[in-house]
Amino acid sequence: MIDPARYSGRVALVTGARRGVGRMVSEHFLNGGADLVGFARGESTIDHPHYHHYRVDLGNASEIAAVFDDLRKAVGRVDIVINNAAVLTSQYAMIMPAQAAQAMLNINLLGPFMVSREAAKLMRKRKWGRIINMGSMAVSLEPMGDSVYAACKAGLSTMAGVMAREFASFNVTCNTLAITAIDSDMLNQLPRNKVQAIIDRLPLPRFAVADDILNVIDFLASERSSYITAQTNYLGGVN
Ligand SMILES: NC(=O)c1ccc[n+]([C@@H]2O[C@H](COP(=O)([O-])OP(=O)(O)OC[C@H]3O[C@@H](n4cnc5c(N)ncnc54)[C@H](OP(=O)(O)O)[C@@H]3O)[C@@H](O)[C@H]2O)c1
């Protein structure tokens, strides 16, 4: 149970807030007293007085810039960003449709780049911020079919490392949380035996549960974590 005042006075932005991990993280921030901005393609699935929903295609840089114009006027600030939205097409490289590969690059890597840099402009004004990217065990385990997906997730860690330096002077930290398999639409599109085989390779061979993820998010988003930046935290023991 989260302290209902833990995030009071903070504005958190979660991409992919409608479903899966993003929705779980969004509800956590709301339960902790934050104002929450959610980005997704579809209509809101969260009904809460402190929730602001924006429909945006995170694969489209000009849509992201436009949504930040609206956000600046309506909300005026962002303190914590969770770059969570992503898509997965798992397919052998030789038959991966080029369009699907391009979509992953746009949504999973360039989207977080645009969101992070627009949010950082707002964070700079208040000299405080936390940017947290949702990474994946796929970077370390390199499952067949995940060449582009895993490369995008590896890119998030590298991007956080560079941004950590660029944003350090205004007290903005940038980190990546590489999660393991957790029940969601994204996971359920994969054959169960393939997922189980990946899980079996983990030092802690089980699925993730909500608290595994929320625990690290709370740590990285904390006031006390101002000296933790450019790090990738892997759940389940992979590294
Ligand atoms: N689930 C796992 O086992 C697992 C494992 C490792 C890493 N991850 C990572 O964890 C994060 C969350 O995954 P999940 O399993 O919760 O995924 P999910 O159930 O498929 O949900 C994805 C969310 O991202 C949003 N989204 C996708 N493309 C978008 C776009 N172009 N523009 C705006 N929003 C978009 C979706 O919005 P709509 O609802 O509007 O479509 C949805 O809310 C991802 O970064 C994923 O790579 C997940």
The ligand as an ORCA input file, in Angstrom:
! r2SCAN-3c Opt
* xyz 0 1
  N       4.696     -7.284    -20.633
  C       5.907     -7.797    -20.627
  O       6.106     -9.005    -20.411
  C       7.095     -6.912    -20.856
  C       8.392     -7.467    -20.725
  C       9.489     -6.654    -20.894
  C       9.306     -5.310    -21.175
  N       8.035     -4.800    -21.324
  C       7.909     -3.373    -21.603
  O       6.982     -2.819    -20.689
  C       6.277     -1.740    -21.304
  C       4.785     -1.941    -21.191
  O       4.427     -3.108    -21.887
  P       2.965     -3.755    -21.775
  O       3.193     -5.226    -21.725
  O       2.166     -3.101    -20.727
  O       2.383     -3.388    -23.248
  P       0.877     -3.354    -23.764
  O      -0.008     -4.140    -22.858
  O       0.940     -3.767    -25.200
  O       0.466     -1.803    -23.675
  C       1.171     -0.865    -24.463
  C       0.693      0.537    -24.190
  O       1.487      1.382    -25.047
  C       0.636      2.220    -25.799
  N       1.153      2.477    -27.142
  C       1.644      1.570    -28.021
  N       1.962      2.181    -29.171
  C       1.656      3.485    -29.023
  C       1.725      4.616    -29.862
  N       2.176      4.538    -31.121
  N       1.317      5.804    -29.387
  C       0.817      5.898    -28.129
  N       0.724      4.880    -27.285
  C       1.127      3.667    -27.724
  C      -0.683      1.481    -25.893
  O      -1.696      2.462    -26.125
  P      -3.204      2.039    -26.580
  O      -3.776      1.366    -25.385
  O      -3.849      3.324    -26.889
  O      -3.032      1.107    -27.728
  C      -0.758      0.776    -24.536
  O      -1.378      1.624    -23.596
  C       6.795     -1.689    -22.747
  O       7.833     -0.751    -22.836
  C       7.335     -3.079    -22.972
  O       8.312     -3.095    -23.996
  C       6.938     -5.572    -21.170
*
